[in-house]
Amino acid sequence: MLSRSYARLFSLALGIPLLLALLAACGASTTGGGSATTTRPHTKILLTYHGHTDRATAVAWSPNGKYVVSGSLDKTVQVWSAATGKTRLIYRGHTDGILAVAWSPNGRYIASSSLDNTIQVWDASTGAHITTYRGQRLPAQTLSWSPDSLSIVSGSLDQTVQVWEATTGKPILTYRGHSAPVNTVMWSPDGKRIASGSVDTTVQVWDAASGKTLLTFRGHTKQVTSLAWSPDSTSLVSGSFDKTVQVWDARTGKVRYLYHGYNVAVAHVDNSKGVLPDLIFFVGWSHNGKRIVAVTQEYCGDTCAVVMTWDAQTGKHLVFYPDVVVYAIAWSPDDTRFASAIEATDVQIALVP
């Protein structure tokens, strides 16, 4: 049975919201190939954080790699030590479940969006509230900071992407290029462009200063769930419910490669074969530019997610491991660890295999 928060999110969206879709994907298998299961991930778990009392939905690292911030349907955002798991502070400014969290590149601020239809910015060290943004008609389920930490871009279920001043909440521009809810936004590392992915199946790249559309990528056939820039701002990786992960040129839209794998059952026998992606929920590009990670909800026995990594330049499969349900994942700044929100209320830190 869905919680009231999930049911409310569903009623707000024109498409299927990602959190709800995660539950659906883990309620039953979407492919017939996943008969093998495992009781633990094939990677070293460094620690598990137990501070939340409801589903953890979002994670992000501090720029120095010492802390993790996690958001939950328990309405809290919690900052804790990545080394010890000790809670540093709990932010209680929201009145409903958390959808997204983002740590500013300068390390000073955290932004959190919620089902209460606010985006709140607060001090990462003290938890002191700085500003509340209410510019979008429906909740924002994705956030990204500008590289200079002065602005935030937020993508909403109301189909808009909005850019605004981080410490004042003053609107800068509204991008209206999408025709369905926006699932993912990401500011380019060079600060010049913003990419947004939507239920309308497109990824749109646009000028961060003017809002002018520079490129519309139409390589996916179903909603785009996640995207990430390469560190040099030349390429994008996008994941979709069409079961593909595509790496493409951020200026021309030319596809450089699609990630290919094999059936999960085969991959359990021969790890070099990789994993045939199912619904793709998250993608990420390592900070050093060498690897890409993706999470797919592949099968449900005593595990539900498969975490895959591969060479970012060639697309050559490196490793995969099955995990419990993963609701969010993030690379550590030094690219050695993953932080992931997992079933049922926990957040874990694991070594990147």
N, C-alpha and C positions, 0 to 999 in steps of 0.2 A: 504494500500500500504506500502511495506517495505521500510525503509530508506536505503540509499546507504550503510551505515555501516553494516546493517543486511544482505543486499544482498551480500556484499563483504565477510562477514564472511561465508555465505552459500557456496559461490563459492570456498572458501579455504578448507572447511572441506570435508572429505570422508563420514562422517555421518552427522546427523542433529545437528548443534551446539545448545547448551542449550538455549541461548537467543532467537534464532529463533524458537525453539520448544516451548518456553514459549508463544510467540505470537500466534503460531498455536493452542496451547492448549486453549488459551483464545479467539480464534475466534469462536469456536463452542464447544458445550459440547461433551465430549467423553463418557459419560454414560447417561443412560436414567432416572436415579433415582433422579436427583437433581431438583425438581420442586420448593422447598421452597427457598426463598431468604431473605436476610436481608440488611438493609441499612448501618449498622455499625458493626464492629467486636464486639463480646461479650467479650471484655476486655477493660480495662481503657487505653486510649491513653494519654500519659504524654506530648508529644509534637510532632509537625510535622515540619521538616526542609524543607524550600522552596528554598534553595540556588542554585539548579541546573536548567538549562534551557532545558535539554533534559533528556531522560530516565536515572534514577539512576540504576546502574547495580551491584554494589558491596558495602558491608559494613563491617567494623571491629571496634572493641572497643580498646581503649588504655588499657594497662594492669592495670592501676589504676581505670578504669571505669569512668573517668571524661570526656573523649572525644570520639567522633565517627569520623571515617574517611569514606567518601563515594566517590565512583567513578561513572562517568556518561558518556553517549554518547556525552555529551557536551565537552569532551576532558579534563575536569578538575578533580582533586582530591581535596576534600575539608575536612578540619578538623574543627570540631565545638563542642561546649559545649553540653554535654548530659543533663545538667541541665537547660540551658537557650536557647539552639539553636543558640547562637551567634557564627558567623563564626570566627575562630581563624586564619586560613590561607587558601589560595587557591594555589594549585600547578598547574602550566601551562606548564610543561615540555613536554607533549605529543602532538602529532599532529593528533591523531585520538581517537576514543572512548575508554573508559576504560573497561577492562574485569574483572580484579581482583585487590583487595587491601589486604595487610597484614601488621599488626603492629608487630614489633619485640618484643619478650618477655621482653627485658630490657627497653622497652619504648622509645628508642632513635631514631629509624628509622621506615620509612614506605616504603614498596615496592609496586609498581603499575605496572600492565601489560596492554598493549594496543593493539588495532588493528594496530597501527603503527609498530608492530613487535619488540617493545623494552620492557624491564623490567627496570624500573628506581628505584633506591634507593635514598632516600632523608631524610634530617633531619626533625624529627617530630615536632620540636619546631619552626624552622626557615624557613623550606621549601628549604633550601640550597641543591642543587644537589650533590650527592656523587658519584654515578657511574651509567652507563647504560650497561645492558647486552643484547647482540645481538647473543647469541649462537644458537638459534633455528630458523629453516627455516620458520616456520609459527608462528602466535601469540600464546602466552601462555594464556590459559584461567583459570589457577589455580596456586596458590602460597602457600607455607608454609615455615615458619622459623624453623630452628633448635632451640631446647630449650635454647642453649647457645647464641643465636643471632649472631652467626658467619657465618652461611651458609643459603642459600635459595634453596629450591627445586621447580622447575617449570615444569608443565605438558603442553604439546603443541598439537596443531592440527597436527603437523608433526609426531605424534606417539611416540615421545621421552619424557623421563623425565630426567631433567638435574639438577645436584647439583653444586653449585658454591659459591665462597666466596662473602659474602654480600657487603663488602665495596670496593672490588677491581674488582669484576666481573670475577675473574680468575676461569676457569672451573675446577671442581674436578672430576666428573664422569658423564657419560651418560648411562642411563638405556634404553635398547631397547627391553624389554620383550613384549610390546604390539604390536598388528597388526592393530590398528585403533587409531583415535584421543584420547587423554587423557583428560578426563573431570574433574578429581579431584585428588589431592594429599594431603597427610597429614603426617607430621613427628610425630612419636610416642613421647609421653611425656617423656619417659625415654631416648630419643635421639638415640636409637640403630637401629630403623627400620623406613622404609618409606612405606606407602601403597599408591597405585595408582589404580584408577578405570577408565575404558575405554569404548568406544563404542564397543569394542570387547567382551563385556559382562563379563569380568573378573575383579577381584580385585587381585592385586599382591602385596605381602608383601616381601620386600627385605632389605638386610643389608645396612644401611646408609653409612658405611665406604667403603665397597667393591663392592656394587651393585649386590651381589649374590642373586638370587631368593631363598627365603625361603619357600614360600607358594603361590600357585595360587588357589584362591577361585572361583569356577565355579557354585555357587548356583543361579545365575541370568540367565535369558534367553534373556534379552534385555540389552541395554547399561546401564552401571552404571553411575549415575549422581552425586552422592555425598557420602561421607563417613566421619566417625569420629571415633577417638580412645576413649576408656574409659580412665579416668584419670590415672588408674594404669597400662595402656598399655597391659592389658591382653585380651581385647575384641575389636571388631570393629563392627560398625553399618554401613550398606550400603543401599542406596536407588537406585531404578532402574525404567526404563520405563516398566519393566515387572509388575509394580504396587505392588511390595512387598518392605517391609523394613525388613531386616534380621540382627539379632544380632548373632555374631559367635566368636568362639575362635580364637585369632590372631595367635596362634602357630599350631593348628591342623586343623583349618578350619571347625570344627564341629559346626553346627548351634545350637545355644542355644534356640532361638525361632524366629518365624515370628510374626510381629505385625498384629493382626486380629481386624477387626471392622465390622460395618454394613453399610447399605445404608444411604446416607446423609439425605434423607427425614425422615427415621426412627430416625436418631440421633437428628434431630431437635425436635422431640417429646420427646425422651428419651435420654438425653445426656450421660447416663451411657453406652449406646450401642456403642459409638465410631463412627468412620467413616471408611468405606471401602476405602482403598487407591486407587486412580487412578494413573496417571503418577506421580512419586515421583521426585521432583526437588531438595530438600534440606533435609539433616538430620544434627542433631547436638547433642552432648552429653554435659550435664551440667557439669560445672567445679567441682561440688561436687560429681559427679558420680551418682546422684539419679534419674535423668530424661533424657529422650530423646525427641527431637522435630523433626517433619517432616512436610514438606509442600507439598501438592498435589494440582494440578490444577483440581478441581473436577467438577465445573459447572459454567456457566456464565449467570447470570441474571444481577443484579447490583453488584454481587460479583463473584470472580473467584477462589480464593485460599481457602484452608482449612488448618489451622495450628493445628496440633495434638500433644499432649504430653502424655507420659505414663511412668510408673515405669520402670526404666532401668533394674532392676534385674528380675522382674516377667513378664514384658510385659503387666501388667494390665493397661487398659485405664484410664487416669485421666481426661482429658478435651480436647475439641476441640472448635475452633471458626472460623467462616467464615470471610474472609477478602477480600479486593480488591486485584488485581493482586500483587503477591509478587515475586520480582526478586532476592532477596537475604535476608538472615536472619542470625542473630548472637546473641548468649547469651551474656549478660553482665558478667563481671568477678565475680560479686556477685550472679549471677543466678536469679536475681529478675526481669530483663527486657529483652525484645527482641528489637533489632534494625533491621528494615527491609526496604529494598528498595521497594517502592510501585508505583502503577499507579498514575499519569503519570510521574512526575519528582521528586517526594518527597521521603523523608526518614522519617519514624516515629519510635518513641520509645514508647513501650507499656509495661504495667505490665504483667509478666508471670502469667496467671490465675491459 
